[in-house]
Amino acid sequence: MSETTDQKGFHSLTPNLQLLTTASVPREQRLEYWLELVCSTYCQLECDPPEDEPIFGDIQSGRVGAVHFTQVKSNCRRVRRTQERIRTSNEDDYLVLVQREGRGALQQDGRTAILHPGDVALHACSRPYELHFDQPGHCLNVLRMGRSQLDKHVGNLDELTAATVPRQAVAAQLLLSMVDTLHRESDQLHPSSALGVSDAIASIVSAGLRSLPRANLRKASNLTAYHLTRIKAHVEEHLREPDLSVASIASAMQLSRDHVCKLFRGEPAPLSRMIWQMRLDACRRDLADPRHAMRSISDVAFSWGFNDAAHFSRSFRDQQGISPREWRDRELSGGNDH
């Protein structure tokens, strides 16, 4: 593949595929330059540079019809879209992520999607989100698509953000194959076919989204949505309290316990499991944070409402596949194990 360089950090790989990279930028300028790249390519974002090595990042970028496709490699382990950033820009696009290397976690709308290589997930630029990566280097394919491209195929897009379409799904496999083909051969595509190909991509993405359990939920009534919003806000505020429970929440909301349970029948998980999952996610983040390296594992667990160290350890292993100590050791050492 031939390559020409036109300006600092910009390389033309083919007529339809460009490489934006920090490799040719002085180290002291790389963070600012990388932020400019990701903000101009996706939406206005913030990112945390690595603590113990220079930042690096590459973005291969191309377009077919109405779809902007990229492959991004970086060692930034946390990326976020904040309310402040949203106020300064009005992007209303959706980003479709295909995890290629490393493992990631996408958080938006109170949900978390864990992404292993080959998994797919969606998030909206119009609302806050965060991306966390568990390795110092990761690789993603990202498709930027307008709301109208997906709206005509899927009716409740905003209920499907931060939900994992697993790599075993046919739609995920088809999307992976199509993305790889675009990066290899997009220059061979006749301009008259580009719009049809971008429509096909939207159809495949939508097929994957329609396979998610939430795609088949009935839209909640205004009153149900109101109660769910109140309950979720209460859970976030009191998550660290060990006595937080369905009963205590029902009492605080002045609703019956049965009513609270019924409200969550249309949600991805019962309320008690949602609390458990949120606590595990919080512990996972703290155990991977160097600022908490001197704290004991049980202290971290108890600070997020767990009151049984053995139960916490079993629950953590069930979710992550490794013990809390193994997770911490791997994360803080920057290991590359899966």
N, C-alpha and C positions, 0 to 999 in steps of 0.2 A: 504494500500500500504506500503510495507516494505521499510525501508530507512537505508542505511549505509553511514558513513562518512569516507572518505579516507584522506583528507588533508584540510587545511584551506579554508573554503568557498566552498568546493566541496562535494556534496552529491549524492550518487547513489540511485535514486528512484526505478528504475527497471534496468534490463540489458541494455535496449535501451534508457533509459531516465535519464538524470543527472540534478541535480539542482546546479547552481552556485549562490552563495548568499553573500552579504556583512554582513549578520547578525552575523556571528561569527568572523568578522574582527574588530580590534580596530578602534574606530571612526577616529583617526588621519590618518589611513591608507586607509580608505574606498574609497575616491575619486580616488586615484591612482589605487587601486585594481579594482574598477568598470570600469575605463578606460581600464585597461588590459583585463577585461572580454569582454566588448563590441567590442574592437578592434580585439580580437582573434576570436570572434564569428561572427562578421559581416564584418567590414572593418575598416580601420584606421579613427577614429572619434575624435571629441572634444565635450565636454559637459560642461554646466554650472551647478555647484552644487546649490542646494536651498540656499537661503540667511538666512533663519530663522530656519532651522532644520538640523539635520545630514542627509547626503545622505544615501539612501538605494536603493537596487536593487536586484532582483531575475531573473535568466534566467533558465527556464526549456528547456533542449536541447536534441534533438534526430535526427535521420536520417532514411530516408526510400529511398532506391535506390539512385538517384542522388539529392534528395531534403533534405536540412538541415532545420528542422522545430524547432521553438522555441516559447516560450511564455515569454515575458519580462514584468516585473513590476518595476517601478522606480518612484522616485520623482524628477528626473532631467527634467526640463521643456523646455530645448533647447538642441538639438543635431545637430551637423553640420559636413559635409564633405567638407574640404577646398582644394584649389588647392595645398597648401603645403603638405597636407596629401596625396593627390593623387600622387604627385611627389615621395613620399617615398614608395609607394606601387602600385602595378599594378593590383588590383582586377578589373575584368571585369564582375562580377556577377550582377544579378538583385535581389532586395529585394521586396517581395510582402508583404504589410502591411494589416493586418485585425485589425481594431480598435475594442477593446473589452470593455474597460471602459475609461471614460473621453472623451475629444474631442481634436483632433489634427489638425495641418495644415502642409502639406508637400509642400515644395517649391523646384522646380527644373526646369531648362530650361525655365525660365520666366513664369512659371505657378504655381498656388497654388491650391492644393486639400484640401478642408475642410472635415475632417473625423469624423463622428459620429459613435457610436457603431454599428458594423456590416458592415460598409463601407470598401471598399477595394481600394488600390492604389498601383502603381508600381513606383520604382525609380532605377536608375542605379548607381552602385558604381564607375563607370568610370568618373563621372562628379560631380561637387559640388552640394550639397543639404543641406537643413535645415529641421528639424522637431521641431515644437513648440507644447506644450501641455498646455491646459488652466486650468489644475488642478494640485495640488501638487502631486497627485498620478494618474498613468494611467497604462493601461494594453494593450498590443498588442500581436497578433500572427504575427510572421515574418517567411516567407519562403525564403530561399536563394537558388537561382536557377542559373544555368549557362546560358549564352546567347543562346547557341545552343539548349537548351531545349525549349525555347520560339520562337526562330527565325523560326523554321520549321512550326510553327502554325500562327505566326503573322508577316507580312512583314515590318511594319514600327514602331517597338518597341519604337524608340527614340522620336516618335511623341505622345506617349501615357503615358509618365511619368507624375507624379503629376496631374493625372486626376482621379476623383472619380467614381468608380463603386459602385452605391448605394446599400445599404443593401437589397432593395426590389428586386434587380435583381436576377434571378434564379441562375446565376453562383455564385454570392456572397453567397447565401444561401447554395448551394452545397459545396462551399469551406469551409464555416464555419463548416458545419457538418463533412466534411472529416478531418479538422484540429482537431476538438474535439475528433473524433474517434482515430486519431493517438496518441494524448496525453494519451488517456485512454488505448488503446489496441494494440499499435505498437509491443509489445513483442509477441503478438499472431500471427503476420504476418509471414508466411513461407518465408524464404530467397529467394526462387525461384519466389515469387510473388512481391517482393519489387520493382523491376524495372518497372513492369506493373503498380503498384500503383503510383509511381513517374511520369510515363508518363500520367496517368489519371489526376493527380494534375495539370501538365503542360497544359493539354487540357482544364480543367475547368478554370484555370487562363486566358488562351488565349481566351476562349469563352467570359469571362467578358470583356477583353480588346477589342475584336472585336465589342462589343456592344457600344463602345464609339464613339461619332460623328467623332473624328479625325481619327478613324481607316478607315473611308471611303473616306478620302480626297485624291485627286490626289497629287502626289509628286510635289512640286513647282519647276519651272524651276530655273536654277542657277541665272538668273537675278532677278527673283521674290524673291528668298531667300536672295540675296544680298541686295535688297531694304528693305525687311522686317527686316533684321538684323540692317541696318542703322537706320531705323525708331524706332525700339525698344530701341536701344542704346540712341537715341536722347530723347525719352520719359523718360527713366530712369534718364538721366542727367538733364532734365528740369522739372521733375514731380512737383516740389514745386512751379513752376511759374503759377500764376492764369490764365494767358492768353495763356497757352498751349492749342492748339486746332488742329483739323484736318487741318484747313486752315494754321495755323502758321507752322505746321510740313511740309505740302506740300511746302510752300514757302522755308523753310530751306533746304528741300531735292531737291529743284528745279524740282518738279514734279507737275502735275495738281492735284487739289483736287479730281477729279473723279478717276484719276489713283491711288491715295493713297487709296481711298475707295475700289477700285477694288482689290488691292493687299490683302486686309483683308477679301475678300469673302471666302477664304479657311481657315481662322483662326477661333478659337472657338468663338470669339466675334468681333464685329466691333471695329475700333480703338478708337472711343470715349468711348465706354463701357470699353475697356481695360484700358484706362487712369483712368476712374472712379473707376474701381475695384482695380487698383494698389494703388490709393490714399486711398481708404477705408481700404485696407490691412495695409498700413503704419500707418494710424490713429489707427487702432485696436491694432497694436503692441505697439505704443507709449502710448496709454491709459492704457495698461497693464504693462507698465514699471515703476517701483517705482522711477526711476530717473526723470520722468516727472510728478510725483504726484502733484507738486505744480502749475503746469500750468493749466490754464482753458481749458475746452473742446473746446471752440471756438478757442483758440490760437493754440491748436494742429491741429484742422481742417484747419485753415487758413494757417498754416505753410506747409501744404501739398497741397495747391492750391485751396481749397474750398473757396468760397467767400460769402456764404449764410449759416448762422448757422442753420436755420430751415430746409433748403434743406438737409444739411449734416445729421442732426439728423434723418430725415425721411428715407434717403438712408441707414443710418447705421442700423436703426431698421428693414428695409425691408430685409437687408442681414443677420443680426445676430439674429433677433427676440426679441431683447431687446434694450433699449435706450443706447446711449454712456455712460451716467452717471451710469446706472445699470451695464453695462459691466465693467467699471472702478472699481466700488465699489466691484463687485464680484471678479475680478481678483486680485486687491490689497489686498483683505481680505483673499484670498486663499479659497474662497467659493467653494462648490461642486455642485452648481445648474447647470442644463443644460439650 
